[in-house]
Amino acid sequence: MQRQQVQAGQGPTNHPLAPRMCAIAFLSYNLSLACLYGTFSVLLSAVEAKFGATRDLSSLGIPLSMLGIAMTSPFAGALAGKVSIRLLMLTGASMNLLAYVALALSTSIYLNLAVYALLIGPGLCLTATVLPPTLVTRWYAVHRGRALGLITMPIAIAIVPPVAVLMLRGYGLSATYGLMALIMALLLVPLCFVIDYPPSLIDLSGENAAAETSADPGMSVAQLMRNGRFWLLSLAFAAITTAAIFQGAHLMPMVADWGINATEGSTLLSAAALAGLAGTTTFGWLADRLGGARTLALVCFNSGVLWAIMLLHPSYPMTLIVVALLGLHGAAVVATVGLALSQQFGQATFGRAFGLANLMGLPFNVLGVPIGARIYMRTGSYSSAIVGIIGFFVLMAVLAATIRSPKTAPAVGLNRSR
């Protein structure tokens, strides 16, 4: 007996509620990340002034949050198959709400750092990194790449920084953190309307989707760790995210050595961010047509070429174009990797695989920035670091291109044989 989400005489289609779940995933992803990444650098000087902290100590919040995200991701992915996603996302938003209240009332920089590691990082894992893509993967049988790209468009991250600046100037640090807590409180409202699984449009068996998915738990963590395709996709994921983090941290000092001033350098960062808005949906659309693994190979190859151009220290106009294109490609990571994982391993395994892939990238993401800094300190140039990035991209482009689409696609959403 076949159980499929289809209309009579037509191929697979998405449930009418799928756009609503996509909108909730978009809000959760954007607002959660914007409250951290859109405010952290804005508030850094005020935090240092309040606690008398040095820059190396006060700036640890972001690395500690990344550590919290990575360490929580495998557990979040595993729980998504056993516990309601709605409950998990509400838990994550509540953790972030408590975190910003704690930051508003904090009297110690060390308490701040503990909040980033123990509340904000795990909270973001549940509201942004793992669960919104998992929710979209469950609801979208077609055009999944575009949906994954849409929810990861960083629109709120572009809006929140100026709001945080005005709030800080007018009302102070604690009130700004209070605003972030309010945003997290408001996010709880749409999260209450998350539905874990789409009801079947044609249900001949009378069973619900959750029960069927529970009967098919997908691949275990141990099985994924023994799977070569999973490792290739995870390393390609790591290549893109590590290069993006390296670019964000080192672009300004790098181009300063090439004679590009601070104003022009900040324009480069803005160009990368604006191009990233288009990159999420562009590569999501492309992944739907080419497949996730092939699109991921294309992203890695193109990124390697673009970094090779950067190695030549191009003129400012050319650097502006190249950096914008790097931002375009870097923003493709969730749509391409997410679609590739769902195509290779199926919907039942997606949350677990995506969470574990985040953990696999942690060493590269954390070590990429300090290794680049150490190379610069020893050689007086970023060239060797760029060569390393190029090599990583080229290797992953070749390896990702070898991944073949399964002859029979794994079970996706409700398209499952009984």
C-alpha positions in Angstrom: 0.0 0.0 0.0 1.3 3.4 -0.8 0.9 6.5 1.4 1.7 9.6 -0.6 1.1 13.3 -0.3 -0.2 13.7 -3.8 -3.2 15.0 -5.6 -5.2 12.7 -7.9 -3.2 12.2 -11.2 -0.4 14.5 -10.1 3.1 14.2 -8.6 4.1 15.0 -5.1 3.0 18.4 -3.8 3.3 20.4 -0.6 0.6 20.6 2.0 -1.3 24.0 2.0 0.1 24.7 5.5 3.7 24.4 4.3 4.1 28.1 3.6 2.9 28.9 7.1 5.5 26.5 8.6 8.1 28.1 6.4 7.1 31.6 7.6 7.4 30.5 11.3 10.8 28.8 10.6 11.9 32.1 8.9 10.9 34.2 11.9 12.6 31.8 14.4 15.9 31.6 12.4 16.1 35.3 11.7 15.0 36.8 15.0 17.1 34.4 17.1 20.3 34.9 15.1 19.7 38.7 14.8 19.5 39.1 18.6 23.0 37.7 18.9 24.9 38.5 15.7 23.1 41.7 15.1 23.9 43.2 18.5 27.1 41.6 19.8 29.6 44.0 18.2 27.3 47.0 18.7 27.2 46.3 22.5 30.8 45.2 22.9 32.3 48.6 24.0 29.4 49.2 26.4 30.0 45.7 27.9 33.7 46.4 28.4 33.0 49.8 30.0 30.4 48.3 32.4 32.6 45.4 33.6 36.1 46.8 32.9 36.8 43.8 30.7 39.5 43.6 28.0 38.6 42.9 24.4 40.0 39.4 24.4 37.7 38.5 27.3 34.6 40.4 26.2 34.7 39.0 22.7 34.6 35.4 23.8 30.8 35.5 23.8 30.5 34.5 20.1 33.0 31.6 20.2 31.3 30.3 23.3 27.9 30.5 21.6 29.3 28.6 18.6 30.6 26.0 21.0 27.2 25.7 22.6 25.5 25.4 19.2 27.9 22.7 18.0 27.8 20.7 21.2 24.0 20.8 21.3 23.3 20.1 17.6 23.6 16.3 17.6 21.3 16.0 20.6 18.8 18.4 19.0 18.8 16.5 15.8 18.2 13.2 17.6 15.5 14.7 19.8 13.7 16.1 16.8 12.7 12.5 15.9 11.4 11.7 19.3 10.1 14.9 20.9 7.8 17.6 19.4 9.7 20.2 17.4 7.2 22.8 18.7 8.2 21.9 22.3 11.9 22.0 21.4 11.7 25.4 19.6 9.6 26.8 22.5 12.3 25.6 24.8 15.0 27.2 22.8 13.2 30.6 22.6 12.6 30.4 26.4 16.3 29.8 27.0 17.2 32.8 24.9 14.6 34.9 26.7 16.1 33.9 30.1 19.6 34.6 28.6 18.9 38.2 27.7 17.2 38.9 31.0 20.3 37.5 32.7 22.5 39.7 30.5 20.4 42.8 31.4 20.8 42.1 35.1 24.4 40.7 35.1 27.1 42.2 37.3 29.9 40.1 36.1 31.6 39.5 32.7 32.0 35.8 33.7 28.3 35.5 34.2 27.8 36.9 30.7 30.2 34.4 29.2 28.4 31.5 31.0 25.1 32.8 29.6 26.5 32.7 26.0 27.8 29.2 26.4 25.0 27.6 28.4 21.8 29.4 27.3 22.3 31.4 24.1 24.3 28.7 22.2 22.0 25.8 23.0 18.9 28.1 22.5 20.1 29.1 19.1 20.6 25.5 18.2 16.9 24.8 18.8 15.5 28.0 17.3 17.9 28.6 14.4 20.6 26.1 13.5 18.9 22.7 13.4 15.2 22.7 14.0 13.9 25.3 11.4 15.6 23.5 8.5 14.3 20.2 10.0 10.7 21.6 10.1 11.0 22.8 6.5 12.4 19.5 5.4 9.4 17.7 6.8 6.8 19.9 5.2 8.3 20.4 1.7 8.2 17.4 -0.6 9.0 19.7 -3.6 10.9 23.0 -3.9 12.7 22.1 -0.7 15.9 23.8 -1.6 14.1 27.1 -2.2 12.3 26.8 1.1 15.5 26.2 2.9 17.1 29.1 1.2 14.2 31.4 2.0 14.2 30.7 5.8 17.9 31.4 6.0 17.8 34.9 4.3 19.4 37.0 7.0 17.0 40.0 6.7 16.6 40.6 10.4 20.4 40.7 10.9 20.5 43.7 8.7 17.7 45.5 10.6 18.6 44.8 14.2 22.0 46.5 14.4 20.8 50.1 13.8 17.9 49.5 16.2 20.4 48.3 18.8 22.5 51.4 18.3 19.6 53.7 18.9 18.4 51.7 21.9 21.9 51.7 23.4 22.3 55.5 22.9 18.9 56.3 24.3 18.3 53.9 27.1 21.6 52.0 27.9 22.9 48.5 27.8 20.4 46.8 30.1 17.5 48.2 28.2 18.9 47.0 25.0 19.3 43.5 26.3 15.7 43.9 27.6 14.6 44.6 24.0 16.2 41.4 22.9 14.4 39.5 25.7 11.1 41.1 24.5 11.8 39.9 20.9 12.3 36.4 22.2 9.1 36.6 24.2 7.2 37.7 21.1 8.7 34.8 19.1 7.0 32.4 21.5 3.7 33.3 20.0 4.2 32.0 16.4 6.2 29.0 17.7 3.0 27.9 19.5 1.5 27.2 16.0 4.3 24.9 14.8 2.9 21.6 13.6 5.5 18.8 13.6 4.2 16.9 10.5 1.9 17.6 7.6 -1.3 15.6 7.5 -1.5 13.4 4.4 -3.6 14.7 1.5 -4.4 11.1 0.7 -4.3 8.8 3.7 -5.5 5.3 2.7 -4.3 3.7 5.9 -5.8 6.2 8.4 -2.5 6.5 10.3 -0.9 9.8 11.1 2.5 11.0 9.8 4.1 11.2 13.3 3.3 7.6 14.0 4.7 6.5 10.6 7.8 8.5 11.1 8.3 7.1 14.5 8.1 3.6 13.0 11.0 4.6 10.7 13.6 6.3 12.9 16.1 6.6 10.1 19.9 6.1 10.5 21.5 6.2 13.8 24.5 8.5 14.7 26.8 5.4 14.5 25.5 4.6 11.1 26.0 8.1 9.9 29.6 8.2 11.3 30.4 5.1 9.2 28.9 6.6 6.0 31.4 8.1 3.6 28.8 10.3 1.9 27.9 11.9 5.3 31.6 12.7 5.9 32.0 14.3 2.5 28.9 16.4 2.9 30.0 17.4 6.4 33.5 18.4 5.3 32.1 20.4 2.4 29.8 22.1 4.9 32.8 22.9 7.1 34.8 24.3 4.2 32.0 26.9 3.4 31.3 27.9 7.0 35.0 28.1 7.9 35.8 30.3 4.9 32.8 32.6 5.8 34.0 32.9 9.4 37.5 33.6 8.3 36.3 36.2 5.8 34.2 38.0 8.5 37.1 38.1 11.0 40.1 38.9 8.7 38.7 40.7 5.7 39.2 44.2 7.0 42.9 43.8 8.1 43.6 41.7 5.0 42.5 44.4 2.5 44.1 47.1 4.7 47.4 45.5 3.8 46.4 45.9 0.1 45.9 49.7 0.5 42.1 49.6 0.9 41.0 52.0 3.7 38.6 51.3 6.5 35.6 52.9 4.8 36.1 50.8 1.6 36.6 47.7 3.8 33.4 48.2 5.6 31.7 48.5 2.2 33.1 45.1 1.3 31.4 43.6 4.3 28.1 45.2 3.5 28.4 43.9 -0.1 28.9 40.4 1.1 25.9 40.6 3.4 23.6 42.0 0.8 24.7 39.4 -1.8 24.1 36.8 0.8 20.4 37.7 0.8 20.2 36.7 -2.8 22.5 33.7 -2.4 20.1 31.7 -0.1 17.3 31.6 -2.6 19.4 31.5 -5.7 21.3 28.4 -4.7 18.2 26.9 -3.1 16.5 27.2 -6.6 19.6 25.8 -8.2 19.8 22.9 -5.8 16.2 21.9 -6.5 17.2 21.6 -10.2 20.7 20.1 -9.9 20.5 18.2 -6.6 22.0 19.2 -3.3 25.4 17.4 -3.7 26.1 18.7 -7.2 25.2 22.2 -6.2 27.4 21.9 -3.1 30.3 20.8 -5.4 29.6 23.9 -7.6 29.6 26.2 -4.6 33.0 24.8 -3.4 34.5 25.0 -6.8 33.4 28.6 -7.4 34.5 29.6 -4.0 37.9 28.2 -4.6 38.2 30.2 -7.8 37.1 33.4 -6.1 39.6 33.0 -3.3 42.3 32.4 -5.9 41.4 35.8 -7.4 41.7 37.3 -3.9 45.2 35.8 -3.7 46.2 38.2 -6.5 45.3 41.3 -4.4 43.0 42.7 -7.1 42.0 46.4 -7.3 39.2 47.7 -5.1 36.4 47.5 -7.7 37.4 43.9 -8.5 37.7 43.0 -4.8 34.2 44.4 -4.2 32.8 42.1 -6.9 34.7 39.1 -5.7 33.8 39.6 -2.0 30.1 40.1 -3.0 30.3 36.8 -4.9 31.9 35.1 -1.9 29.0 36.3 0.2 26.5 35.0 -2.4 28.1 31.5 -2.3 28.6 31.5 1.5 25.0 32.0 2.1 24.1 28.9 0.1 25.4 26.5 2.8 22.1 25.6 4.6 20.1 25.2 1.4 22.6 23.1 -0.4 23.9 21.0 2.5 20.3 20.6 3.9 18.9 19.4 0.6 21.9 17.1 0.0 21.5 15.5 3.4 17.7 15.0 3.0 18.2 13.6 -0.5 21.0 11.2 0.6 19.5 10.0 3.9 15.8 10.9 3.9 13.6 13.0 6.1 13.7 10.7 9.1 17.4 11.0 9.3 17.7 14.7 8.4 17.6 16.3 11.8 20.2 13.9 13.2 22.5 14.3 10.2 22.3 18.1 10.1 22.9 18.4 13.8 25.9 16.0 13.6 27.3 17.8 10.6 27.3 21.0 12.6 29.4 19.3 15.3 31.8 17.9 12.7 32.5 21.4 11.5 33.3 22.8 14.9 37.1 22.2 14.9 37.4 23.9 11.5 35.1 26.8 12.5 36.8 27.5 15.8 40.4 27.0 14.7 40.2 28.7 11.3 40.3 32.3 12.6 43.2 31.9 15.1 45.2 29.8 12.6 44.8 32.5 10.0 45.9 35.1 12.6 49.0 33.0 13.5 50.0 32.6 9.9 49.7 36.4 9.4 51.9 37.0 12.5 54.6 34.6 11.3 54.6 35.6 7.6 53.2 39.1 7.5 50.7 38.0 4.9 47.4 36.1 4.6 48.6 34.4 1.4 49.3 31.0 3.0 46.0 31.0 4.8 44.2 31.8 1.5 46.1 29.0 -0.2 44.9 26.6 2.5 41.3 27.8 1.9 41.6 27.3 -1.8 43.0 23.8 -1.3 40.2 22.9 1.0 37.5 24.1 -1.4 39.0 22.4 -4.5 39.4 19.1 -2.6 35.8 19.2 -1.4 34.5 20.2 -4.9 36.1 17.2 -6.4 34.9 14.8 -3.7 31.3 16.3 -3.5 31.1 15.8 -7.3 31.6 12.1 -6.8 28.4 11.7 -4.7 25.7 10.2 -6.7 22.0 10.6 -6.2 20.4 7.5 -4.7 18.9 5.3 -7.3 15.8 5.2 -5.1 15.4 8.3 -3.1 15.0 7.8 0.7 11.7 8.4 2.2 10.8 12.0 2.1 8.1 13.4 4.3 5.0 11.5 3.6 6.2 9.8 0.4 6.8 6.4 1.9 6.1 2.8 1.0 4.4 0.6 3.5 
